[in-house]
């Protein structure tokens, strides 16, 4: 939905060259709202509008443009203006944007960017996607350890406008080793004691991540320690950047979506649905559908094996899909509970016995209930009190096997170093289908003779 | 896994009453690590240790204790000490902790808490769980609009130690209406111009949430606007609190887990797996299993209806589970993709036609591939080139129907105001099972005569 409220005014300001009002529009509104009001403008118009903002405000508004518009603007607008914008964007965001541009265009822009910023961008480009290095920004508030509170505030005052956050101030020695952190609120609290040294205010036991760490591990650390930003260090504990809470929130969203896709037996997409090509999508789904299909073929073999029994008691077939799906559904519920428990670190492998007992009991309870409904249904479809017993006994067994198996498989897969989210549901579907058929027909032979 | 590294030393410090070293332990380490090293101590011992920390450090370490230990300590330790701790904890966390305590104990503790803190806690207790009010803390950095930068820093310096964050400074008028915000970094940048008024630094277009807003909507707003904290206002735009990024991260984790549970056809748990009672767990799972079971019973009726055909061509039964699960699996993949796209706001109902075309095409492609494998399998199980054709034709149809239906159902459910995550998979399983049987047997009759 495009917000057209301000469009006529914006176009009029542009055509009249009303600099005063354009500047007012860019600064008075929240940058996100300014970007929203510009959605109806074309790329050239919106670029013209933000040229009237201060460099900082321009960068902020730009970051709230739709991602496709951001790429198009970088690709098409005047290089000098683009380079000036790039200088004011967080370096980590620039690296992400550059991935979609031609290398020649990137080189052209970077040539116009001041050397220190260019170096930052070039360095960040070397880190592999999904690592702490690729998430971090280099604009951290860094101060030398021998400064006093008064000196620190003065230096900070000069740095502050170009920093993303001053929530934490990073205290470094002369060779850029991270020595400690000072919270902005501790520094501000100490204003009354201006000669206090930073070294006396700082916490030295700092939670850090290595530049090579996986982004999921980074997000977990930030969530566990309730941090607003986390410092990134290299193997020699040099401070190389910080990762801020907004990037962590993005990682958590991305990981949550990936988990949901894995649980539904699909390779996680690396982009949104609409931006993923038809063939990539088909491949990521087809892979697992094919694996599931082959386990499904085993059910065909199993049923062929029991052909004689099925011929003799035809009514057994009517309940076959019901029985198979009861086992699969209860098993995938159990697997999901354990997978999310493992992901949230509420559970670990030491809980295996408690989990198994709980899940087996749950299976017995749910199986008895569903079995009773099934028993009634079998009699409504013409079975006697005795022959109908095949159904509840089978359902009770299948559901209990389903919950027990569903809860244990993620733990076993994790122990084997495999991803429980990705493998559990296909495996459970396959195994519980086969077991369902085997249990069903053996119970039938036992009771019906 | 309990970290026993420091246990002997800690116990020795306690028995010797070595105040100096205990204080050192509580302040030098990161509070989370101090809490971790205390895991092996019993409740009384760990309480004694943290009595040697400063009030602030004590509160921080306490917040990293296991949640059960936090409850036990509040319930069992000396009221005066507990009340002093409570005064230093964020009010929103206190409210959460109090929910697990007897009301009489809560009253006893609150009687010893200073009146302003007590009022804050009492007020927060009135907000329903899952609303912005229940998430917020009242300790925001608030300053009057007519202050200068110098005055603001002085006042902030007095407030800072008891605040959770000074990332944003909230500018209010004399009746507590929110007038604007100043970022800490803007304030620090202006140190060189100490007579500047706050009113000239502040942004007036502030993103806020209402105290009654749902926590999921709050988390989305924070993520969209990349905020570190969001102010909470009442209907008259009085500032009543702020919600900080750590609470937002907790909400996002909780919502992600709930989505996964919904997608696996389960009522979301309100607590972790281990802390949820056996009966609650069985009820939340049993409800949906029963609904799925009743849709499964429809397959029994459908199969009974086609009894004659099944008697005539017995081999059809062998492929029945395979065909049903192919439709269900491909359908639930599509549904999951659309549900996560809707949740991430990448998709909306206006994309319905594009989605349907894509999904139908994906279904045709995947269906042809799986159908070919099925065709080969049918011949290996004794069918001719001609009779075996039943299998690929059915699979192609079932998979295409599955993907189309799976992608459209979440959109339809959302339009009807229902939760797509909760309803889609059970409905798809039910519908695709029945449709699978109907398509299969009609194709069979058509080909086999």
Interface residues (C-beta under 8 A of the other chain):
Chain A: X28 X29 X30 X32 X33 X63 X153 X154 X156 X157 X160 X161 X163 X165 X166 X167 X184 X185 X186 X188 X189 X190 X191 X192 X203 X204 X205 X206 X207 X222 X223 X224 X225 X226 X227 X228 X245 X246 X248 X249 X250 X252 X253 X256 X257 X259 X260 X261 X263 X264 X265 X266 X269 X272 X273 X274 X278 X281 X282 X285 X286 X288 X289 X290 X292 X293 X294 X296 X297 X299 X300 X301 X303 X304 X307 X310 X311 X314 X315 X317 X318 X319 X320 X321 X322 X324 X325 X326 X329 X330 X332 X333 X335 X336 X337 X338 X339 X340 X341 X343 X344 X346 X347 X351 X354 X358 X361 X362 X365 X366 X369 X370 X373 X374 X377 X381 X429 X433 X437
Chain B: X28 X29 X30 X32 X33 X63 X153 X154 X156 X157 X160 X161 X163 X165 X166 X167 X184 X185 X186 X188 X189 X190 X191 X192 X203 X204 X205 X206 X207 X222 X223 X224 X225 X226 X227 X228 X245 X246 X248 X249 X250 X252 X253 X256 X257 X259 X260 X261 X263 X264 X265 X266 X269 X272 X273 X274 X278 X281 X282 X285 X286 X288 X289 X290 X292 X293 X294 X296 X297 X299 X300 X301 X303 X304 X307 X310 X311 X314 X315 X317 X318 X319 X320 X321 X322 X324 X325 X326 X329 X330 X332 X333 X335 X336 X337 X338 X339 X340 X341 X343 X344 X346 X347 X351 X354 X355 X358 X361 X362 X365 X366 X369 X370 X373 X374 X377 X381 X429 X433 X437
